[in-house]
């Protein structure tokens, strides 16, 4: 870590890797295979970070690696169209009823940033609504926290973000339709879009309460605003076709990433044809990228999505994740330590909280220090959890029943 800090800010290339939320220095990963990772010192761990979600098939899946190697051998980047882009674009469009056209980018941040710009271009409006605790990448307009007052206006949440960027970002509460209605009542003709993770994942896993997503769809339609689902995490994770397919709510635009790159850097945004035709070169909304649609990333994503169509795969993921969540809940109950496990499909969060967790106010009431102690004890037992109390952990197709049993046993030991 000392060497890394000489050349990289804080020694990490993303703050989530710094372990600031749990204390100590991060382990440096040397390799991964299946459900396991090994650090630079040779220690082995059962991995539930899964690269923050993309490794749904496990690390170094042989078919994905073969696809990457074959693509790389043909050339790693051309800055020109390839058939690989067409193939993955068709797979994405076919699996999302809401996506007629899709544009590939290189990260989830780019996808969300571009989707917001497109919403503004299509509606000719400036303001957006996001939810407190929701993270959609590090674009300026999205690095905004809630201000004071019943109808929260955005205030900059990062140095370098100007007040002029923040002023058009309105903050609502996840699972609270009244907070959304209040903004539209105040600005009925000025809100371009509402952007939401259909299942919150960046404040920990917080499922939508019944009627919430349907309510967002109704409100945005009534005010002729767009609904953007950020499915960078949930897309292909909770179901093939994403959370919108699981909950049967259709957004206007969808942001994707992570799994559609099979572990390679990738993002995408897509939606109805009439909206996407506003994107350059067809329309006036400019967005470009030299590495967008990178052929190696396209190959990894295409192979991953093909493998995800294996019959029974999502049922197996659901069964494994449910078994893990129940086992952990029982271990905590036996140790008399308050715990709330929020889970949808193969993503879950362990909230050190005795009550229901439905949004940022209840999320933020969780015991952060308690989680930090548990994280380090689990690491000592050979289990690598996300190094934050407010992130999702992920189960992959490579996790076995033996892995789950070992994880539950490790938790019981860690709680003693």
C-alpha positions as CSV (number, residue, x, y, z in Angstrom):
1,X,0.0,0.0,0.0
2,X,2.9,2.4,0.7
3,X,4.1,2.0,-2.8
4,X,0.6,2.6,-4.2
5,X,0.3,5.8,-2.2
6,X,3.5,7.2,-3.8
7,X,1.9,7.2,-7.2
8,X,-1.9,6.9,-6.9
9,X,-4.2,9.3,-4.7
10,X,-4.8,7.3,-1.5
11,X,-3.2,4.3,-3.1
12,X,-6.5,3.4,-4.9
13,X,-8.1,4.1,-8.3
14,X,-11.6,4.2,-6.8
15,X,-12.5,5.4,-3.3
16,X,-14.7,2.3,-2.6
17,X,-11.4,0.3,-2.6
18,X,-9.8,2.3,0.1
19,X,-11.4,0.6,3.1
20,X,-12.0,4.1,4.6
21,X,-15.4,2.8,5.8
22,X,-14.0,-0.2,7.7
23,X,-10.5,0.9,8.6
24,X,-7.1,-0.6,7.8
25,X,-5.4,-1.0,4.4
26,X,-7.0,-2.9,1.6
27,X,-5.8,-6.3,0.4
28,X,-4.3,-6.4,-3.0
29,X,-5.8,-9.0,-5.2
30,X,-3.4,-11.2,-7.3
31,X,-5.9,-13.5,-9.0
32,X,-9.4,-15.0,-9.0
33,X,-11.0,-18.2,-10.0
34,X,-14.6,-19.2,-9.6
35,X,-15.9,-18.0,-6.3
36,X,-12.4,-17.3,-4.8
37,X,-9.8,-14.6,-4.9
38,X,-6.2,-14.7,-3.7
39,X,-4.3,-11.7,-2.3
40,X,-0.7,-10.7,-3.1
41,X,0.4,-12.6,0.1
42,X,-1.3,-15.8,-1.1
43,X,-4.3,-15.7,1.2
44,X,-7.4,-17.3,-0.2
45,X,-10.9,-15.8,0.3
46,X,-14.5,-16.6,-0.7
47,X,-15.4,-13.5,-2.6
48,X,-18.7,-11.7,-2.3
49,X,-17.5,-8.4,-3.9
50,X,-17.4,-10.1,-7.4
51,X,-15.9,-6.9,-8.8
52,X,-18.9,-5.0,-7.4
53,X,-21.3,-7.2,-9.4
54,X,-20.0,-8.0,-12.9
55,X,-18.6,-11.5,-12.1
56,X,-22.0,-13.2,-12.0
57,X,-20.5,-16.3,-13.6
58,X,-17.5,-16.2,-11.2
59,X,-13.9,-15.1,-11.8
60,X,-12.0,-16.2,-14.9
61,X,-14.9,-18.2,-16.4
62,X,-13.1,-20.3,-19.1
63,X,-15.6,-19.5,-21.9
64,X,-15.4,-15.8,-21.2
65,X,-11.6,-15.8,-21.0
66,X,-11.5,-17.7,-24.3
67,X,-13.7,-15.1,-26.0
68,X,-11.6,-12.2,-24.6
69,X,-8.4,-13.9,-25.8
70,X,-9.8,-14.5,-29.3
71,X,-11.0,-10.9,-29.6
72,X,-7.7,-9.5,-28.3
73,X,-5.7,-11.5,-30.8
74,X,-7.7,-9.8,-33.6
75,X,-6.9,-6.4,-32.2
76,X,-7.8,-4.5,-29.0
77,X,-9.2,-1.3,-30.4
78,X,-10.0,0.2,-33.8
79,X,-12.0,3.3,-33.3
80,X,-14.3,2.0,-36.0
81,X,-17.5,-0.1,-36.1
82,X,-17.3,-3.8,-35.6
83,X,-19.8,-6.6,-35.9
84,X,-19.2,-7.4,-32.2
85,X,-21.0,-4.2,-31.3
86,X,-24.0,-5.2,-33.5
87,X,-24.2,-8.6,-31.8
88,X,-24.2,-7.3,-28.2
89,X,-26.6,-4.4,-29.1
90,X,-29.1,-6.9,-30.5
91,X,-28.8,-9.1,-27.3
92,X,-29.4,-6.1,-25.1
93,X,-32.3,-4.8,-27.2
94,X,-33.9,-8.2,-27.4
95,X,-33.8,-8.6,-23.6
96,X,-35.3,-5.2,-22.7
97,X,-38.7,-4.3,-24.0
98,X,-37.9,-0.7,-23.2
99,X,-34.8,-0.6,-25.4
100,X,-35.1,-0.1,-29.2
101,X,-31.7,1.5,-29.7
102,X,-28.6,1.3,-27.4
103,X,-25.4,3.3,-27.3
104,X,-22.3,1.7,-25.8
105,X,-19.9,3.7,-23.6
106,X,-17.0,2.8,-21.4
107,X,-18.5,3.1,-17.8
108,X,-21.7,3.4,-15.8
109,X,-20.8,7.0,-15.1
110,X,-20.8,7.8,-18.8
111,X,-24.1,5.9,-19.3
112,X,-25.9,7.9,-16.6
113,X,-24.3,11.2,-17.6
114,X,-25.3,10.7,-21.2
115,X,-28.9,9.6,-20.3
116,X,-29.4,12.7,-18.3
117,X,-28.1,14.9,-21.2
118,X,-30.4,13.0,-23.6
119,X,-33.4,13.5,-21.2
120,X,-32.8,17.2,-21.2
121,X,-32.4,17.3,-24.9
122,X,-35.6,15.4,-25.6
123,X,-37.8,17.4,-23.1
124,X,-36.1,20.7,-23.4
125,X,-36.1,21.0,-19.6
126,X,-33.2,21.4,-17.2
127,X,-34.1,20.0,-13.8
128,X,-33.7,16.4,-12.7
129,X,-34.9,14.4,-9.7
130,X,-32.6,11.9,-8.0
131,X,-32.9,10.1,-4.6
132,X,-30.8,10.7,-1.5
133,X,-28.3,7.9,-1.2
134,X,-28.5,7.0,-4.8
135,X,-25.3,7.0,-6.8
136,X,-25.2,7.2,-10.5
137,X,-21.5,7.8,-11.2
138,X,-19.4,10.9,-10.6
139,X,-20.8,13.3,-13.2
140,X,-21.1,16.8,-11.6
141,X,-24.9,17.0,-11.6
142,X,-25.1,13.7,-9.8
143,X,-22.6,14.4,-7.0
144,X,-25.3,16.2,-5.1
145,X,-26.6,15.7,-1.6
146,X,-29.9,16.7,-0.1
147,X,-30.3,20.2,1.2
148,X,-32.6,21.2,4.1
149,X,-36.3,21.6,3.9
150,X,-39.3,19.5,2.9
151,X,-38.5,19.8,-0.8
152,X,-34.7,19.3,-0.8
153,X,-32.7,21.1,-3.4
154,X,-29.3,19.8,-4.3
155,X,-26.1,21.2,-2.8
156,X,-22.6,20.1,-4.0
157,X,-21.5,16.9,-2.4
158,X,-17.9,17.0,-3.8
159,X,-15.3,19.7,-4.1
160,X,-15.1,20.9,-7.6
161,X,-18.9,20.7,-8.2
162,X,-20.3,24.2,-8.6
163,X,-23.6,25.4,-7.2
164,X,-24.8,26.1,-10.7
165,X,-24.6,22.3,-11.5
166,X,-26.3,21.4,-8.2
167,X,-29.2,23.9,-8.5
168,X,-31.1,21.9,-11.1
169,X,-30.7,18.6,-9.2
170,X,-33.7,18.0,-6.9
171,X,-33.4,15.4,-4.1
172,X,-36.3,13.0,-3.2
173,X,-36.5,10.1,-0.8
174,X,-36.4,6.5,-2.1
175,X,-39.7,4.7,-1.5
176,X,-41.5,8.0,-0.8
177,X,-43.7,9.1,-3.7
178,X,-44.9,12.2,-1.8
179,X,-41.3,13.6,-2.0
180,X,-41.3,13.2,-5.7
181,X,-44.8,14.7,-6.2
182,X,-43.7,17.8,-4.2
183,X,-41.0,18.5,-6.7
184,X,-43.3,18.2,-9.7
185,X,-45.9,20.4,-8.0
186,X,-43.2,23.0,-7.6
187,X,-41.7,22.7,-11.1
188,X,-44.4,21.1,-13.3
189,X,-42.9,22.2,-16.6
190,X,-39.2,22.2,-15.7
191,X,-38.2,18.6,-14.7
192,X,-36.6,16.6,-17.5
193,X,-36.5,13.2,-15.7
194,X,-36.4,11.1,-12.6
195,X,-33.4,8.9,-12.4
196,X,-33.5,5.9,-10.0
197,X,-32.0,2.6,-9.3
198,X,-35.1,0.4,-9.5
199,X,-33.5,-1.6,-6.6
200,X,-31.2,0.7,-4.7
201,X,-27.8,-0.8,-4.6
202,X,-25.4,2.1,-3.8
203,X,-26.8,2.7,-0.3
204,X,-26.9,-1.0,0.2
205,X,-29.7,-3.1,-1.2
206,X,-33.1,-1.4,-0.7
207,X,-35.9,-2.9,-2.7
208,X,-38.7,-0.8,-4.0
209,X,-41.9,-1.0,-1.8
210,X,-45.0,-2.1,-3.6
211,X,-46.3,0.6,-5.8
212,X,-43.2,2.8,-5.7
213,X,-41.9,2.1,-9.2
214,X,-45.4,2.1,-10.6
215,X,-45.9,5.5,-8.9
216,X,-42.7,6.9,-10.5
217,X,-44.0,5.8,-13.9
218,X,-47.3,7.4,-13.4
219,X,-45.9,10.7,-12.1
220,X,-43.4,11.1,-14.9
221,X,-45.9,10.2,-17.6
222,X,-48.4,12.7,-16.1
223,X,-45.9,15.5,-16.2
224,X,-44.4,14.4,-19.6
225,X,-41.1,13.8,-17.9
226,X,-38.8,10.8,-18.6
227,X,-38.2,7.9,-16.2
228,X,-34.6,6.7,-16.2
229,X,-33.8,3.3,-14.6
230,X,-30.1,3.0,-13.6
231,X,-29.7,-0.7,-14.0
232,X,-25.9,-0.7,-14.0
233,X,-26.0,-3.0,-11.0
234,X,-29.4,-4.7,-11.4
235,X,-29.3,-5.3,-15.2
236,X,-28.9,-9.0,-15.7
237,X,-28.1,-9.4,-12.0
238,X,-31.6,-9.9,-10.5
239,X,-33.0,-11.3,-13.7
240,X,-32.3,-11.6,-17.4
241,X,-33.8,-8.3,-18.6
242,X,-33.2,-6.6,-15.3
243,X,-35.3,-5.2,-12.5
244,X,-37.7,-3.6,-14.9
245,X,-38.6,-7.1,-16.1
246,X,-38.9,-8.4,-12.6
247,X,-41.2,-5.6,-11.5
248,X,-42.9,-5.1,-14.9
249,X,-42.4,-1.3,-15.0
250,X,-41.1,0.2,-18.2
251,X,-38.8,3.2,-18.1
252,X,-38.1,5.6,-21.0
253,X,-34.3,5.2,-20.7
254,X,-32.1,2.5,-19.2
255,X,-28.5,2.7,-18.0
256,X,-26.4,-0.5,-18.1
257,X,-22.9,-1.6,-17.2
258,X,-21.0,-4.2,-15.2
259,X,-22.4,-7.6,-16.3
260,X,-22.8,-6.5,-20.0
261,X,-19.0,-6.2,-20.1
262,X,-18.3,-9.6,-18.5
263,X,-15.7,-8.0,-16.3
264,X,-14.4,-5.6,-18.9
265,X,-15.0,-1.8,-18.7
266,X,-18.3,-1.0,-20.4
267,X,-21.5,0.9,-20.0
268,X,-24.6,1.6,-22.2
269,X,-27.7,3.6,-22.3
270,X,-30.8,2.8,-24.4
271,X,-34.5,3.5,-24.8
272,X,-37.3,4.2,-27.1
273,X,-36.4,4.9,-30.7
274,X,-37.9,8.4,-30.7
275,X,-35.7,9.4,-27.8
276,X,-32.5,7.7,-28.9
277,X,-32.7,9.2,-32.3
278,X,-31.8,12.5,-30.6
279,X,-28.3,11.1,-30.1
280,X,-25.6,12.2,-32.5
281,X,-25.1,11.5,-35.4
282,X,-28.9,11.2,-35.9
283,X,-29.7,14.1,-33.6
284,X,-28.4,17.1,-31.8
285,X,-27.4,15.5,-28.5
286,X,-23.6,15.0,-28.8
287,X,-21.9,12.1,-27.1
288,X,-18.8,10.2,-28.3
289,X,-16.0,7.9,-27.1
290,X,-12.9,6.5,-28.7
291,X,-13.2,3.2,-26.8
292,X,-17.0,2.9,-26.8
293,X,-18.0,-0.5,-28.1
294,X,-14.4,-1.8,-27.5
295,X,-14.2,-5.2,-29.3
296,X,-12.7,-7.0,-26.4
297,X,-15.4,-5.8,-24.0
298,X,-18.1,-6.6,-26.6
299,X,-16.8,-10.2,-26.8
300,X,-16.7,-10.6,-23.0
301,X,-20.2,-9.2,-22.7
302,X,-21.7,-11.3,-25.5
303,X,-20.3,-14.5,-24.1
304,X,-21.5,-13.6,-20.6
305,X,-25.1,-12.8,-21.7
306,X,-25.2,-16.0,-23.8
307,X,-24.2,-18.1,-20.7
308,X,-26.8,-16.3,-18.6
309,X,-29.5,-17.8,-20.8
310,X,-28.6,-21.3,-19.5
311,X,-31.9,-22.8,-18.3
312,X,-32.3,-22.7,-14.5
313,X,-29.3,-20.4,-13.9
314,X,-31.3,-17.6,-12.2
315,X,-33.3,-20.1,-10.2
316,X,-30.0,-21.5,-8.9
317,X,-28.7,-18.1,-8.1
318,X,-31.9,-17.3,-6.2
319,X,-31.7,-20.5,-4.2
320,X,-28.0,-20.0,-3.3
321,X,-28.6,-16.4,-2.2
322,X,-31.6,-17.2,-0.2
323,X,-29.8,-20.0,1.6
324,X,-26.9,-17.6,2.4
325,X,-29.2,-14.8,3.6
326,X,-31.1,-17.2,5.9
327,X,-28.0,-18.7,7.3
328,X,-26.5,-15.3,8.1
329,X,-29.7,-14.1,9.6
330,X,-29.8,-17.2,11.9
331,X,-26.1,-16.8,12.9
332,X,-26.8,-13.2,13.9
333,X,-30.0,-14.1,15.8
334,X,-28.1,-16.8,17.7
335,X,-25.5,-14.3,18.7
336,X,-28.2,-11.8,19.6
337,X,-26.7,-9.1,17.2
338,X,-29.3,-7.0,15.4
339,X,-29.3,-7.6,11.6
340,X,-31.5,-6.8,8.7
341,X,-30.7,-8.7,5.5
342,X,-32.1,-6.9,2.4
343,X,-32.0,-9.2,-0.6
344,X,-33.3,-9.2,-4.2
345,X,-32.1,-12.2,-6.2
346,X,-28.3,-12.7,-5.9
347,X,-27.6,-9.2,-4.4
348,X,-27.9,-8.4,-0.7
349,X,-26.7,-6.2,2.1
350,X,-26.2,-6.9,5.8
351,X,-27.5,-3.9,7.7
352,X,-26.5,-3.8,11.3
353,X,-29.9,-2.5,12.1
354,X,-32.8,-4.0,14.1
355,X,-35.5,-2.3,12.0
356,X,-36.8,-2.3,8.5
357,X,-34.5,-0.6,6.0
358,X,-36.4,1.2,3.3
359,X,-34.5,4.4,2.4
360,X,-31.6,6.6,3.3
361,X,-32.9,7.7,6.8
362,X,-33.1,4.0,7.9
363,X,-29.9,3.0,6.0
364,X,-27.9,5.8,7.8
365,X,-29.1,4.6,11.2
366,X,-27.2,1.3,10.8
367,X,-24.2,0.5,13.1
368,X,-21.2,1.3,10.9
369,X,-18.6,0.5,13.5
370,X,-20.2,-2.9,14.2
371,X,-20.1,-3.7,10.5
372,X,-16.4,-2.7,10.3
373,X,-15.5,-5.1,13.1
374,X,-17.5,-7.9,11.5
375,X,-15.8,-7.2,8.1
376,X,-12.3,-7.7,9.5
377,X,-13.3,-10.8,11.5
378,X,-14.8,-12.3,8.4
379,X,-11.6,-11.5,6.4
380,X,-9.6,-13.4,9.1
381,X,-12.0,-16.3,8.5
382,X,-11.3,-16.2,4.8
383,X,-14.4,-14.4,3.6
384,X,-14.1,-11.2,1.5
385,X,-17.2,-8.9,2.0
386,X,-17.7,-5.5,0.5
387,X,-15.6,-3.1,2.6
388,X,-18.5,-0.8,3.3
389,X,-21.7,-1.1,5.4
390,X,-23.7,0.5,2.5
391,X,-22.7,-1.7,-0.5
392,X,-24.2,-4.8,-2.0
393,X,-22.6,-8.2,-1.7
394,X,-23.1,-10.6,-4.6
395,X,-23.5,-14.3,-5.1
396,X,-22.2,-15.8,-8.3
397,X,-23.0,-19.0,-10.2
398,X,-19.6,-20.3,-9.1
399,X,-20.4,-20.2,-5.4
400,X,-21.1,-23.7,-4.1
401,X,-23.1,-25.0,-1.2
402,X,-19.8,-25.6,0.5
403,X,-18.9,-21.9,0.1
404,X,-22.2,-20.9,1.6
405,X,-21.8,-23.3,4.5
406,X,-18.3,-22.0,5.1
407,X,-19.5,-18.4,5.0
408,X,-22.2,-19.0,7.6
409,X,-19.8,-20.9,9.8
410,X,-17.3,-18.0,9.5
411,X,-20.0,-15.5,10.5
412,X,-20.9,-17.6,13.6
413,X,-17.2,-17.5,14.6
414,X,-16.8,-13.8,13.8
415,X,-19.8,-13.0,16.1
416,X,-18.4,-14.8,19.2
